[in-house]
Amino acid sequence: PSSFILQKTGFKKGMMLGLLLMAVGALFFIPAAMWRIYDMFLAGLFIIGTGLSVLQTASNPYITIIGPIESAARRISIMGICNKVAGVLAPIILGVIILSDADLLEQQLLLADKQQKVAMLHELASRVIKQACYSFRLWCWVLLHCFYMYVSKCWQATLLAPSANRKTYRFLKQKILLHIRLLLWWWAILLALLPFQN
């Protein structure tokens, strides 16, 4: 199925679509953790898996065609090594940051009554969500900075171009509007997450 999507989008847009699907699937974990809905966790995992399938299907052949064919195997090997190393380090780092007292929490849950369990699980979910929201704010700031740099560069290039015409300005306007829509979309998601931080 991923190949049919890539026929419509191409490799670059396919990789962007895969990352976007993975981000949407990860966002499902926030309400699922707060309300402890198992089906929503499964839905989020399914969406993440779908995005990962699209991403892998697009990135592997793309890596082979962006450089000399003689070194294509080397590039794929390096990409695979980086992927595996990140897969090992990410759970360790997140575990140290978020689940440093998991053993103590597990013991406390065994001794707590029903109301205390609910309060403790809610506190754990809130802590995880706060970390996610902080990361999301940092990502929005990075996007805003990249957007500013990109627009400034395009605008200067357009003004300095000797053959600047209506078509060039129209193209720049479309690019700017596209990035503005993307930023507004990200900020809308961030505002939607604010109630879950309390």
N, C-alpha and C positions, 0 to 999 in steps of 0.2 A: 504493500500500500504506500510506503514512503516514496517509492520511485514515481508513482503517479503524481504525488504532490510536488516532487522536485521537477518533473516535466513542466509544471505550470510556473513554478517559482524560480527555478535555477538553484545553483549551489549556494551562493551568498545569501539570498533571501531565504533559502531553505534552512540554513544554519541559524539565521535570525529567528525564523519561525520556531525551530526546535527549542532554542533558548527561551523564547517567549512562552511556549507551552510549559516548559519546566518551571518557569517562574510562577505561572498561574497555578500549576499543581501544588507548588510549595505554599502558595497563599491559602490554599484550602486547609492546610494544617492548623492555621490560626483559629478559625472558628471551631474546627474539629477538636482542638485541644481545650478550648474554653468550655465547650458544651459536651465534650467527651462523646462524640458521635463516631462510632467505628466505621459506618458506611462512608462518611465523609473522608476519613483517612484513606480508605480504599480508593475512593474516587480521585483523591489527590495523587496517590501512588500511580494509578492508572494514567493520569494525565502526564505525570513526570516521565513514566515509561514511554508514552507516546512521543513526547518531545525528545527524549533521548534517542529513540529509534530514528526519528527524522534527522537529528543532529549527526548521529554516527553515519547514517547513510549519505548525508551530504558532505561531511568533512573528509571522509576517507578518500573518495575519488578526487575531491578538490585539492587535497594535499599533493596528489600525484601529478597534477597538471600545472601547478603554480611555479614549477622550476624544471630543471633538466630531468629528462626521463631516466638518466643514468643514476641519479641520486634519489629517486622516488621511494625506493625501499628503505633507504636510510631515514628519510623524513617521516615515513609512517612508523618506523621503529621508535624514533625519538618521541613522536606524538603518543604512541602507546605507552612508553616508559613514563612520560609525564602524567598521563592519565592514571596509571596504576599507582604512582607515588602519591598523587593527590587523593586517590581513593583510600589510601592507607593513612595519610596525615590528617585529612579532614575530620574523621570521627574522633581521633585522638585529641586534636585541638579543641573541637567543640565539646568533647566530654570533659576536658579540664576546665573550660570556661563555664559551662552550664551545669554539668552533672558532677561537680567536684564532691558534693556531699550526698551522693546517691545512696551509699550504703547506710548512712545514718538515717536518711529519709525512709528507706525501706523498713528499718527497724521501728521507726516511729509509727509508720502506717500499720504495722502488725499490732501495736499496742493501743492504737487510737480507736475511738468509737466512730460511728458513721458520720456524724457532723464534723468531727475533727478531720476525718479522711477527706471529706469534700473540701474543707478549707485548705488543707495542706496541698491537695492536688491542684486546687485553683491557684494557690500561691506559686507552685512550680510552673504551671502553664503561663502565668503572668510574667514570671521571670524569663522564660524562654521567648515569649512574644516581645518583651521589651528589648531583648538582644536583637531580635529580628528587625524590629522597627528602627533601632539605632543604625543597623547595617543598611536598612532601606533608605534612611535619611542621608547617610553618607553616599550611597549610590546615586540618589537624586542630585546631590551637590556635584558629584563628578559629572553627571550628565549635563547639568546646567553649565558647568565650566567648559566642557567640550563643545556644547552648543554655542556658547559665546565666542570661543576661539574659531569655530567653524564659520559662523556667520561673519565675523570680522574679516577673516581671510577671504571669503567669497566676495564680500563687499569691496574690499580693497582691490582684489583682482578685477572686479567688474569696472570699477572707476578708472583703473589704470590701463585697462585694455583699450587699444586704439580703435578697435572695431566694435565697441559696445553698441548694442542695438536693442530694440524692444524684445527680441527673442531671448537675449541674454538676461535682461531684467526679469522677464517672465519666468525663466528657469530658476533664477535666484529666489524670486518670490515664492514659487512653489516649494523649493527646498526649505525656506524659512518657515513657511506655514506648516509643513510636514513636521519639522522638529518642534514647533510650538505645540502642535496637537499631541505629539508624543510626550512632551513634558507635562502638559495638562493632564494627560491620562495617568502618568505616574503619580502626580500630586493628588489626583482624585483617589487613587488607591491608598495613598498614605493617609489622607483625611478619613477614609473609610475604616482604617485600622486604629484610629485614635481611641475609640471606645474600648478596644481590647487591651489598651495599655494600663488601664486603671485596675 
